[in-house]
Amino acid sequence: MTATPGVRLVLASASPARRTTLQAAGLDPLVIVSGVDESALDGLPPAELALQLAELKCAAVAGREEVPAGALVLGCDSVLELDGEALGKPGDPDEARLRWRAMRGRSGVLHSGHCLRDVATGRVAAATGSTTVHFADVSDEEVDAYVATGEPLQVAGAFTIDGLGGAFVTGIEGDHHNVVGVSLPLLRELVLELGHGWPELWA
């Protein structure tokens, strides 16, 4: 643990929720959007899909000129597993409505893949966090109203826990932050695995 204090975290994700979560934990991530086509991978088990997408995003950003020397680059991706199927962002309002009619009153597993690369050494640490999410038995009217807000169209699994969708989540088993899209305890473990200390990332 002799790494230089003040390691910069680069977030290879456009997710405002991930950025807000990291900022609330004392980090000040530099956001560089990966531009990875999330539909490039298909047919993988949900947890593996989340991890491989996170790895793709991390790799896409790590080599860019704007990444500070010595930075840690974090790629993340989330998918909801329901009936063994991986559900990312719904393509349109109709799909979001169908999803919610399938999810309501049931439970799914939110998988968030994390891939962290130390630009200075090239070392990579990666893992998937999984959290069980229990959904309320919402009415058709509630589903229609929620989809009309546009929020479900922008997020994996067509729901948020930290936004309007929070009222439709009755409970979780696992890390709350993982459902938002970045597990802080898991990220800390990856930071330690690469030989850094978590407080080094505090802004």
CYANA upper distance limits for C-alpha pairs under 8 A (distance plus 0.5 A):
  1 MET  CA    195 GLY  CA      6.56
  1 MET  CA    196 HIS  CA      6.42
  1 MET  CA    197 GLY  CA      6.91
  2 THR  CA    196 HIS  CA      8.21
  3 ALA  CA    195 GLY  CA      7.76
  3 ALA  CA    196 HIS  CA      6.36
  3 ALA  CA    197 GLY  CA      8.16
  4 THR  CA    200 GLU  CA      8.16
  5 PRO  CA    200 GLU  CA      5.35
  5 PRO  CA    201 LEU  CA      8.29
  6 GLY  CA    200 GLU  CA      5.51
  6 GLY  CA    201 LEU  CA      6.43
  6 GLY  CA    202 TRP  CA      7.78
  6 GLY  CA    203 ALA  CA      7.91
  7 VAL  CA     70 GLY  CA      7.50
  7 VAL  CA     71 ALA  CA      6.51
  7 VAL  CA     72 LEU  CA      7.69
  7 VAL  CA    200 GLU  CA      6.16
  7 VAL  CA    201 LEU  CA      5.77
  8 ARG  CA     28 ASP  CA      8.23
  8 ARG  CA     29 PRO  CA      7.48
  8 ARG  CA     30 LEU  CA      8.15
  8 ARG  CA     68 PRO  CA      7.94
  8 ARG  CA     70 GLY  CA      7.98
  8 ARG  CA     71 ALA  CA      5.38
  8 ARG  CA     72 LEU  CA      6.80
  8 ARG  CA    201 LEU  CA      6.81
  9 LEU  CA     27 LEU  CA      8.09
  9 LEU  CA     28 ASP  CA      7.66
  9 LEU  CA     29 PRO  CA      5.48
  9 LEU  CA     30 LEU  CA      6.88
  9 LEU  CA     71 ALA  CA      6.26
  9 LEU  CA     72 LEU  CA      5.44
  9 LEU  CA     73 VAL  CA      6.47
  9 LEU  CA     74 LEU  CA      7.66
  9 LEU  CA    201 LEU  CA      7.31
 10 VAL  CA     29 PRO  CA      5.78
 10 VAL  CA     30 LEU  CA      5.17
 10 VAL  CA     31 VAL  CA      6.36
 10 VAL  CA     32 ILE  CA      7.39
 10 VAL  CA     67 VAL  CA      7.73
 10 VAL  CA     71 ALA  CA      7.18
 10 VAL  CA     72 LEU  CA      6.53
 10 VAL  CA     73 VAL  CA      5.12
 10 VAL  CA     74 LEU  CA      6.53
 11 LEU  CA     19 ARG  CA      8.08
 11 LEU  CA     29 PRO  CA      6.33
 11 LEU  CA     30 LEU  CA      6.44
 11 LEU  CA     31 VAL  CA      5.30
 11 LEU  CA     32 ILE  CA      6.65
 11 LEU  CA     33 VAL  CA      8.18
 11 LEU  CA     73 VAL  CA      6.59
 11 LEU  CA     74 LEU  CA      5.54
 11 LEU  CA     75 GLY  CA      6.94
 12 ALA  CA     31 VAL  CA      6.64
 12 ALA  CA     32 ILE  CA      5.63
 12 ALA  CA     33 VAL  CA      5.61
 12 ALA  CA     34 SER  CA      5.95
 12 ALA  CA     57 LYS  CA      6.58
 12 ALA  CA     58 CYS  CA      6.53
 12 ALA  CA     61 VAL  CA      6.72
 12 ALA  CA     73 VAL  CA      7.32
 12 ALA  CA     74 LEU  CA      6.29
 12 ALA  CA     75 GLY  CA      5.49
 12 ALA  CA     76 CYS  CA      7.77
 13 SER  CA     18 ARG  CA      8.34
 13 SER  CA     31 VAL  CA      7.21
 13 SER  CA     32 ILE  CA      7.16
 13 SER  CA     33 VAL  CA      5.52
 13 SER  CA     34 SER  CA      6.90
 13 SER  CA     57 LYS  CA      8.08
 13 SER  CA     75 GLY  CA      7.09
 13 SER  CA     76 CYS  CA      7.26
 14 ALA  CA     31 VAL  CA      7.69
 14 ALA  CA     32 ILE  CA      8.05
 14 ALA  CA     33 VAL  CA      5.89
 15 SER  CA     19 ARG  CA      7.03
 16 PRO  CA     20 THR  CA      6.57
 17 ALA  CA     21 THR  CA      6.61
 17 ALA  CA    180 VAL  CA      6.86
 17 ALA  CA    181 GLY  CA      7.72
 18 ARG  CA     22 LEU  CA      6.77
 18 ARG  CA    180 VAL  CA      7.17
 18 ARG  CA    181 GLY  CA      6.23
 18 ARG  CA    182 VAL  CA      6.40
 19 ARG  CA     23 GLN  CA      6.64
 19 ARG  CA     29 PRO  CA      7.40
 19 ARG  CA     31 VAL  CA      8.36
 20 THR  CA     24 ALA  CA      6.58
 21 THR  CA     25 ALA  CA      6.94
 21 THR  CA    177 HIS  CA      7.85
 21 THR  CA    180 VAL  CA      8.29
 21 THR  CA    182 VAL  CA      7.98
 22 LEU  CA     26 GLY  CA      7.15
 22 LEU  CA     27 LEU  CA      5.88
 22 LEU  CA     28 ASP  CA      7.57
 22 LEU  CA     29 PRO  CA      7.67
 22 LEU  CA    184 LEU  CA      8.27
 23 GLN  CA     27 LEU  CA      5.30
 23 GLN  CA     28 ASP  CA      6.03
 23 GLN  CA     29 PRO  CA      7.81
 25 ALA  CA    184 LEU  CA      8.49
 25 ALA  CA    202 TRP  CA      8.35
 26 GLY  CA    201 LEU  CA      8.29
 26 GLY  CA    202 TRP  CA      5.46
 26 GLY  CA    203 ALA  CA      6.37
 27 LEU  CA    201 LEU  CA      6.38
 27 LEU  CA    202 TRP  CA      5.23
 27 LEU  CA    203 ALA  CA      5.59
 28 ASP  CA    202 TRP  CA      7.80
 28 ASP  CA    203 ALA  CA      6.02
 32 ILE  CA     61 VAL  CA      7.42
 33 VAL  CA     61 VAL  CA      8.01
 34 SER  CA     57 LYS  CA      5.83
 34 SER  CA     58 CYS  CA      7.99
 34 SER  CA     60 ALA  CA      6.25
 34 SER  CA     61 VAL  CA      6.09
 35 GLY  CA     57 LYS  CA      8.18
 35 GLY  CA     60 ALA  CA      8.44
 36 VAL  CA     56 LEU  CA      7.56
 36 VAL  CA     57 LYS  CA      6.52
 36 VAL  CA     60 ALA  CA      7.77
 38 GLU  CA     53 LEU  CA      7.31
 41 LEU  CA     49 LEU  CA      7.67
 41 LEU  CA     53 LEU  CA      8.08
 42 ASP  CA     49 LEU  CA      8.20
 44 LEU  CA     48 GLU  CA      6.78
 44 LEU  CA     49 LEU  CA      5.92
 45 PRO  CA     49 LEU  CA      6.51
 45 PRO  CA     84 GLY  CA      8.18
 45 PRO  CA     85 GLU  CA      8.11
 45 PRO  CA     86 ALA  CA      7.63
 46 PRO  CA     50 ALA  CA      6.79
 46 PRO  CA     79 VAL  CA      7.08
 46 PRO  CA     80 LEU  CA      7.88
 46 PRO  CA     81 GLU  CA      6.50
 46 PRO  CA     84 GLY  CA      7.90
 46 PRO  CA     85 GLU  CA      7.15
 46 PRO  CA     86 ALA  CA      5.22
 46 PRO  CA     87 LEU  CA      8.48
 46 PRO  CA    111 HIS  CA      7.68
 47 ALA  CA     51 LEU  CA      6.93
 47 ALA  CA     79 VAL  CA      8.14
 47 ALA  CA    111 HIS  CA      6.06
 47 ALA  CA    112 SER  CA      8.07
 47 ALA  CA    113 GLY  CA      7.84
 47 ALA  CA    128 THR  CA      7.24
 47 ALA  CA    130 SER  CA      8.32
 48 GLU  CA     52 GLN  CA      6.59
 48 GLU  CA    113 GLY  CA      8.49
 49 LEU  CA     53 LEU  CA      6.59
 49 LEU  CA     79 VAL  CA      8.33
 49 LEU  CA     86 ALA  CA      8.41
 50 ALA  CA     54 ALA  CA      6.74
 50 ALA  CA     76 CYS  CA      8.30
 50 ALA  CA     77 ASP  CA      5.77
 50 ALA  CA     78 SER  CA      5.96
 50 ALA  CA     79 VAL  CA      6.49
 50 ALA  CA    111 HIS  CA      6.90
 50 ALA  CA    112 SER  CA      6.36
 50 ALA  CA    113 GLY  CA      5.17
 50 ALA  CA    128 THR  CA      7.84
 51 LEU  CA     55 GLU  CA      6.71
 51 LEU  CA     76 CYS  CA      8.20
 51 LEU  CA     77 ASP  CA      7.47
 51 LEU  CA    112 SER  CA      7.67
 51 LEU  CA    113 GLY  CA      4.46
 51 LEU  CA    114 HIS  CA      6.80
 51 LEU  CA    115 CYS  CA      7.82
 51 LEU  CA    126 ALA  CA      8.04
 51 LEU  CA    127 ALA  CA      7.29
 51 LEU  CA    128 THR  CA      6.47
 52 GLN  CA     56 LEU  CA      6.68
 52 GLN  CA    113 GLY  CA      7.90
 53 LEU  CA     57 LYS  CA      6.72
 53 LEU  CA     76 CYS  CA      7.89
 53 LEU  CA     77 ASP  CA      6.46
 53 LEU  CA    113 GLY  CA      7.90
 54 ALA  CA     58 CYS  CA      6.67
 54 ALA  CA     75 GLY  CA      5.13
 54 ALA  CA     76 CYS  CA      4.86
 54 ALA  CA     77 ASP  CA      5.50
 54 ALA  CA    113 GLY  CA      5.94
 54 ALA  CA    114 HIS  CA      6.16
 54 ALA  CA    115 CYS  CA      6.12
 55 GLU  CA     59 ALA  CA      6.61
 55 GLU  CA     75 GLY  CA      6.69
 55 GLU  CA     76 CYS  CA      8.18
 55 GLU  CA    114 HIS  CA      7.92
 55 GLU  CA    115 CYS  CA      5.81
 55 GLU  CA    126 ALA  CA      8.20
 56 LEU  CA     60 ALA  CA      6.55
 56 LEU  CA     75 GLY  CA      8.09
 57 LYS  CA     61 VAL  CA      6.96
 57 LYS  CA     75 GLY  CA      5.63
 57 LYS  CA     76 CYS  CA      7.70
 58 CYS  CA     62 ALA  CA      6.46
 58 CYS  CA     73 VAL  CA      6.71
 58 CYS  CA     74 LEU  CA      6.30
 58 CYS  CA     75 GLY  CA      4.72
 58 CYS  CA     76 CYS  CA      8.23
 58 CYS  CA    115 CYS  CA      6.79
 58 CYS  CA    116 LEU  CA      7.49
 58 CYS  CA    117 ARG  CA      7.61
 59 ALA  CA     63 GLY  CA      7.55
 59 ALA  CA     75 GLY  CA      8.47
 60 ALA  CA     64 ARG  CA      8.26
 61 VAL  CA     67 VAL  CA      8.18
 61 VAL  CA     73 VAL  CA      7.94
 62 ALA  CA     67 VAL  CA      7.30
 62 ALA  CA     73 VAL  CA      6.60
 62 ALA  CA    117 ARG  CA      7.80
 62 ALA  CA    119 VAL  CA      7.18
 63 GLY  CA     67 VAL  CA      7.95
 67 VAL  CA     71 ALA  CA      7.42
 69 ALA  CA    119 VAL  CA      7.34
 69 ALA  CA    120 ALA  CA      7.19
 70 GLY  CA    118 ASP  CA      7.32
 70 GLY  CA    119 VAL  CA      5.91
 70 GLY  CA    120 ALA  CA      5.16
 71 ALA  CA    118 ASP  CA      6.79
 71 ALA  CA    119 VAL  CA      6.15
 71 ALA  CA    120 ALA  CA      7.65
 72 LEU  CA    116 LEU  CA      6.96
 72 LEU  CA    117 ARG  CA      6.02
 72 LEU  CA    118 ASP  CA      5.18
 72 LEU  CA    119 VAL  CA      6.59
 73 VAL  CA    115 CYS  CA      8.47
 73 VAL  CA    116 LEU  CA      6.00
 73 VAL  CA    117 ARG  CA      5.64
 73 VAL  CA    118 ASP  CA      7.11
 73 VAL  CA    119 VAL  CA      7.69
 74 LEU  CA    114 HIS  CA      7.42
 74 LEU  CA    115 CYS  CA      6.14
 74 LEU  CA    116 LEU  CA      5.07
 74 LEU  CA    117 ARG  CA      7.18
 75 GLY  CA    113 GLY  CA      8.42
 75 GLY  CA    114 HIS  CA      6.35
 75 GLY  CA    115 CYS  CA      5.57
 75 GLY  CA    116 LEU  CA      6.98
 76 CYS  CA    112 SER  CA      7.18
 76 CYS  CA    113 GLY  CA      5.87
 76 CYS  CA    114 HIS  CA      5.25
 76 CYS  CA    115 CYS  CA      6.98
 76 CYS  CA    181 GLY  CA      7.73
 76 CYS  CA    182 VAL  CA      7.45
 77 ASP  CA    112 SER  CA      6.01
 77 ASP  CA    113 GLY  CA      5.73
 77 ASP  CA    114 HIS  CA      7.54
 77 ASP  CA    181 GLY  CA      7.59
 78 SER  CA     88 GLY  CA      7.60
 78 SER  CA    110 LEU  CA      7.39
 78 SER  CA    111 HIS  CA      6.00
 78 SER  CA    112 SER  CA      4.70
 78 SER  CA    113 GLY  CA      6.74
 78 SER  CA    156 ALA  CA      6.49
 78 SER  CA    181 GLY  CA      6.66
 79 VAL  CA     86 ALA  CA      6.39
 79 VAL  CA     87 LEU  CA      5.93
 79 VAL  CA     88 GLY  CA      5.41
 79 VAL  CA    110 LEU  CA      6.40
 79 VAL  CA    111 HIS  CA      5.92
 79 VAL  CA    112 SER  CA      7.11
 79 VAL  CA    156 ALA  CA      5.87
 79 VAL  CA    157 GLY  CA      6.78
 80 LEU  CA     85 GLU  CA      8.47
 80 LEU  CA     86 ALA  CA      6.21
 80 LEU  CA     87 LEU  CA      5.46
 80 LEU  CA     88 GLY  CA      7.01
 80 LEU  CA    108 GLY  CA      7.03
 80 LEU  CA    109 VAL  CA      6.16
 80 LEU  CA    110 LEU  CA      4.90
 80 LEU  CA    111 HIS  CA      6.63
 80 LEU  CA    156 ALA  CA      6.92
 80 LEU  CA    157 GLY  CA      5.43
 81 GLU  CA     85 GLU  CA      5.88
 81 GLU  CA     86 ALA  CA      5.32
 81 GLU  CA     87 LEU  CA      6.66
 81 GLU  CA    108 GLY  CA      6.12
 81 GLU  CA    109 VAL  CA      5.55
 81 GLU  CA    110 LEU  CA      6.69
 81 GLU  CA    111 HIS  CA      7.81
 82 LEU  CA     86 ALA  CA      7.32
 82 LEU  CA     87 LEU  CA      7.87
 82 LEU  CA    103 MET  CA      8.16
 82 LEU  CA    107 SER  CA      8.10
 82 LEU  CA    108 GLY  CA      5.55
 82 LEU  CA    109 VAL  CA      7.36
 83 ASP  CA    108 GLY  CA      8.42
 87 LEU  CA    156 ALA  CA      7.07
 87 LEU  CA    157 GLY  CA      5.88
 88 GLY  CA    155 VAL  CA      7.73
 88 GLY  CA    156 ALA  CA      4.73
 88 GLY  CA    157 GLY  CA      5.94
 88 GLY  CA    158 ALA  CA      8.15
 89 LYS  CA    152 PRO  CA      8.21
 89 LYS  CA    153 LEU  CA      6.54
 89 LYS  CA    154 GLN  CA      6.54
 89 LYS  CA    155 VAL  CA      5.57
 89 LYS  CA    156 ALA  CA      4.83
 89 LYS  CA    157 GLY  CA      6.53
 89 LYS  CA    158 ALA  CA      6.59
 90 PRO  CA     95 GLU  CA      6.22
 90 PRO  CA     96 ALA  CA      5.94
 90 PRO  CA    152 PRO  CA      7.97
 90 PRO  CA    153 LEU  CA      5.96
 90 PRO  CA    154 GLN  CA      8.11
 90 PRO  CA    155 VAL  CA      8.21
 90 PRO  CA    156 ALA  CA      7.91
 90 PRO  CA    157 GLY  CA      7.83
 90 PRO  CA    158 ALA  CA      6.73
 91 GLY  CA     95 GLU  CA      6.87
 91 GLY  CA     96 ALA  CA      8.08
 91 GLY  CA    153 LEU  CA      7.35
 92 ASP  CA     96 ALA  CA      6.89
 92 ASP  CA    153 LEU  CA      7.02
 93 PRO  CA     97 ARG  CA      6.69
 93 PRO  CA    147 VAL  CA      6.67
 93 PRO  CA    148 ALA  CA      8.10
 93 PRO  CA    150 GLY  CA      8.39
 93 PRO  CA    153 LEU  CA      7.37
 94 ASP  CA     98 LEU  CA      6.81
 95 GLU  CA     99 ARG  CA      6.61
 96 ALA  CA    100 TRP  CA      6.80
 96 ALA  CA    147 VAL  CA      7.12
 96 ALA  CA    152 PRO  CA      7.14
 96 ALA  CA    153 LEU  CA      7.20
 96 ALA  CA    158 ALA  CA      6.55
 97 ARG  CA    101 ARG  CA      6.78
 97 ARG  CA    143 VAL  CA      6.88
 97 ARG  CA    144 ASP  CA      7.32
 97 ARG  CA    147 VAL  CA      7.17
 98 LEU  CA    102 ALA  CA      6.83
 99 ARG  CA    103 MET  CA      6.58
 99 ARG  CA    157 GLY  CA      8.35
 99 ARG  CA    158 ALA  CA      7.77
100 TRP  CA    104 ARG  CA      6.28
100 TRP  CA    143 VAL  CA      7.12
100 TRP  CA    158 ALA  CA      8.04
101 ARG  CA    140 ASP  CA      8.15
101 ARG  CA    143 VAL  CA      8.19
103 MET  CA    107 SER  CA      7.45
103 MET  CA    108 GLY  CA      8.03
103 MET  CA    135 PHE  CA      7.18
104 ARG  CA    135 PHE  CA      5.91
104 ARG  CA    136 ALA  CA      6.13
104 ARG  CA    137 ASP  CA      5.16
104 ARG  CA    138 VAL  CA      6.43
105 GLY  CA    134 HIS  CA      7.92
105 GLY  CA    135 PHE  CA      5.85
105 GLY  CA    136 ALA  CA      5.47
105 GLY  CA    137 ASP  CA      4.49
105 GLY  CA    138 VAL  CA      7.81
106 ARG  CA    134 HIS  CA      6.53
106 ARG  CA    135 PHE  CA      6.06
106 ARG  CA    136 ALA  CA      7.93
106 ARG  CA    137 ASP  CA      8.16
107 SER  CA    132 THR  CA      7.27
107 SER  CA    133 VAL  CA      5.93
107 SER  CA    134 HIS  CA      4.83
107 SER  CA    135 PHE  CA      6.39
108 GLY  CA    132 THR  CA      6.28
108 GLY  CA    133 VAL  CA      5.84
108 GLY  CA    134 HIS  CA      7.18
109 VAL  CA    130 SER  CA      6.87
109 VAL  CA    131 THR  CA      5.99
109 VAL  CA    132 THR  CA      4.84
109 VAL  CA    133 VAL  CA      6.38
110 LEU  CA    130 SER  CA      6.09
110 LEU  CA    131 THR  CA      5.74
110 LEU  CA    132 THR  CA      6.74
110 LEU  CA    133 VAL  CA      7.38
110 LEU  CA    157 GLY  CA      8.37
110 LEU  CA    178 ASN  CA      8.23
110 LEU  CA    179 VAL  CA      6.66
111 HIS  CA    128 THR  CA      6.99
111 HIS  CA    129 GLY  CA      6.19
111 HIS  CA    130 SER  CA      4.97
111 HIS  CA    131 THR  CA      7.13
111 HIS  CA    178 ASN  CA      8.23
111 HIS  CA    179 VAL  CA      8.35
112 SER  CA    128 THR  CA      6.03
112 SER  CA    129 GLY  CA      5.73
112 SER  CA    130 SER  CA      6.95
112 SER  CA    178 ASN  CA      6.78
112 SER  CA    179 VAL  CA      7.98
112 SER  CA    181 GLY  CA      6.50
112 SER  CA    182 VAL  CA      7.27
112 SER  CA    183 SER  CA      8.23
113 GLY  CA    126 ALA  CA      8.09
113 GLY  CA    127 ALA  CA      6.57
113 GLY  CA    128 THR  CA      4.78
113 GLY  CA    129 GLY  CA      6.93
114 HIS  CA    126 ALA  CA      6.01
114 HIS  CA    127 ALA  CA      5.95
114 HIS  CA    128 THR  CA      6.39
114 HIS  CA    129 GLY  CA      8.28
114 HIS  CA    182 VAL  CA      7.95
114 HIS  CA    187 LEU  CA      7.85
115 CYS  CA    124 VAL  CA      7.55
115 CYS  CA    125 ALA  CA      6.47
115 CYS  CA    126 ALA  CA      4.77
115 CYS  CA    127 ALA  CA      7.19
116 LEU  CA    124 VAL  CA      6.13
116 LEU  CA    125 ALA  CA      5.81
116 LEU  CA    126 ALA  CA      6.61
116 LEU  CA    190 LEU  CA      7.30
116 LEU  CA    191 VAL  CA      8.11
117 ARG  CA    122 GLY  CA      6.87
117 ARG  CA    123 ARG  CA      6.25
117 ARG  CA    124 VAL  CA      4.90
117 ARG  CA    125 ALA  CA      7.06
118 ASP  CA    122 GLY  CA      5.86
118 ASP  CA    123 ARG  CA      5.93
118 ASP  CA    124 VAL  CA      6.94
118 ASP  CA    194 LEU  CA      7.59
119 VAL  CA    123 ARG  CA      8.03
123 ARG  CA    194 LEU  CA      7.39
124 VAL  CA    194 LEU  CA      7.80
125 ALA  CA    190 LEU  CA      6.14
125 ALA  CA    193 GLU  CA      7.31
125 ALA  CA    194 LEU  CA      7.32
126 ALA  CA    190 LEU  CA      7.35
127 ALA  CA    186 LEU  CA      8.22
127 ALA  CA    190 LEU  CA      8.44
129 GLY  CA    178 ASN  CA      6.92
129 GLY  CA    183 SER  CA      7.27
129 GLY  CA    186 LEU  CA      7.55
130 SER  CA    174 GLY  CA      7.68
130 SER  CA    175 ASP  CA      8.47
130 SER  CA    178 ASN  CA      7.69
131 THR  CA    172 ILE  CA      7.29
131 THR  CA    173 GLU  CA      6.21
131 THR  CA    174 GLY  CA      5.23
131 THR  CA    175 ASP  CA      6.70
131 THR  CA    176 HIS  CA      8.17
131 THR  CA    178 ASN  CA      7.30
131 THR  CA    179 VAL  CA      7.21
132 THR  CA    172 ILE  CA      5.94
132 THR  CA    173 GLU  CA      5.49
132 THR  CA    174 GLY  CA      7.08
133 VAL  CA    169 VAL  CA      7.52
133 VAL  CA    170 THR  CA      8.46
133 VAL  CA    171 GLY  CA      6.71
133 VAL  CA    172 ILE  CA      5.06
133 VAL  CA    173 GLU  CA      7.17
134 HIS  CA    169 VAL  CA      6.35
134 HIS  CA    170 THR  CA      6.07
134 HIS  CA    171 GLY  CA      5.72
134 HIS  CA    172 ILE  CA      6.43
135 PHE  CA    168 PHE  CA      6.39
135 PHE  CA    169 VAL  CA      5.13
135 PHE  CA    170 THR  CA      6.14
135 PHE  CA    171 GLY  CA      7.91
136 ALA  CA    168 PHE  CA      5.56
136 ALA  CA    169 VAL  CA      6.21
136 ALA  CA    170 THR  CA      6.12
137 ASP  CA    168 PHE  CA      8.41
138 VAL  CA    142 GLU  CA      6.58
138 VAL  CA    143 VAL  CA      7.24
138 VAL  CA    168 PHE  CA      7.45
139 SER  CA    143 VAL  CA      6.79
140 ASP  CA    144 ASP  CA      6.63
141 GLU  CA    145 ALA  CA      6.60
142 GLU  CA    146 TYR  CA      6.50
143 VAL  CA    147 VAL  CA      6.61
144 ASP  CA    148 ALA  CA      6.59
145 ALA  CA    149 THR  CA      7.19
146 TYR  CA    150 GLY  CA      7.86
146 TYR  CA    151 GLU  CA      7.85
146 TYR  CA    152 PRO  CA      7.87
146 TYR  CA    164 LEU  CA      8.12
146 TYR  CA    165 GLY  CA      8.03
147 VAL  CA    151 GLU  CA      7.30
147 VAL  CA    152 PRO  CA      6.50
147 VAL  CA    153 LEU  CA      7.98
150 GLY  CA    154 GLN  CA      7.83
151 GLU  CA    155 VAL  CA      7.77
151 GLU  CA    158 ALA  CA      8.23
151 GLU  CA    159 PHE  CA      7.92
151 GLU  CA    160 THR  CA      8.39
151 GLU  CA    164 LEU  CA      8.07
152 PRO  CA    156 ALA  CA      8.48
152 PRO  CA    157 GLY  CA      8.23
152 PRO  CA    158 ALA  CA      4.58
152 PRO  CA    159 PHE  CA      5.58
152 PRO  CA    160 THR  CA      7.80
152 PRO  CA    165 GLY  CA      8.48
153 LEU  CA    158 ALA  CA      6.49
154 GLN  CA    158 ALA  CA      7.80
155 VAL  CA    159 PHE  CA      6.80
155 VAL  CA    160 THR  CA      7.54
159 PHE  CA    165 GLY  CA      5.99
159 PHE  CA    166 GLY  CA      8.48
160 THR  CA    164 LEU  CA      7.44
160 THR  CA    165 GLY  CA      5.42
160 THR  CA    166 GLY  CA      6.58
160 THR  CA    179 VAL  CA      8.30
160 THR  CA    180 VAL  CA      7.43
161 ILE  CA    165 GLY  CA      6.20
161 ILE  CA    166 GLY  CA      4.64
161 ILE  CA    167 ALA  CA      8.35
161 ILE  CA    169 VAL  CA      7.30
161 ILE  CA    179 VAL  CA      7.40
161 ILE  CA    180 VAL  CA      7.05
162 ASP  CA    166 GLY  CA      6.17
162 ASP  CA    180 VAL  CA      7.36
165 GLY  CA    169 VAL  CA      7.50
172 ILE  CA    176 HIS  CA      7.76
174 GLY  CA    178 ASN  CA      8.50
175 ASP  CA    179 VAL  CA      7.65
175 ASP  CA    183 SER  CA      7.19
176 HIS  CA    180 VAL  CA      7.43
176 HIS  CA    183 SER  CA      8.24
177 HIS  CA    181 GLY  CA      6.98
177 HIS  CA    182 VAL  CA      6.28
177 HIS  CA    183 SER  CA      5.49
177 HIS  CA    184 LEU  CA      7.10
178 ASN  CA    182 VAL  CA      5.37
178 ASN  CA    183 SER  CA      4.65
178 ASN  CA    184 LEU  CA      8.07
179 VAL  CA    183 SER  CA      8.34
182 VAL  CA    187 LEU  CA      8.06
183 SER  CA    187 LEU  CA      6.53
184 LEU  CA    188 ARG  CA      6.59
185 PRO  CA    189 GLU  CA      6.94
186 LEU  CA    190 LEU  CA      6.94
187 LEU  CA    191 VAL  CA      6.71
188 ARG  CA    192 LEU  CA      6.74
188 ARG  CA    198 TRP  CA      6.39
189 GLU  CA    193 GLU  CA      6.60
190 LEU  CA    194 LEU  CA      6.90
191 VAL  CA    195 GLY  CA      7.18
191 VAL  CA    196 HIS  CA      6.04
191 VAL  CA    197 GLY  CA      7.13
191 VAL  CA    198 TRP  CA      6.97
192 LEU  CA    196 HIS  CA      5.62
192 LEU  CA    197 GLY  CA      6.29
192 LEU  CA    198 TRP  CA      7.53
196 HIS  CA    200 GLU  CA      7.67
197 GLY  CA    201 LEU  CA      8.13
198 TRP  CA    202 TRP  CA      7.93
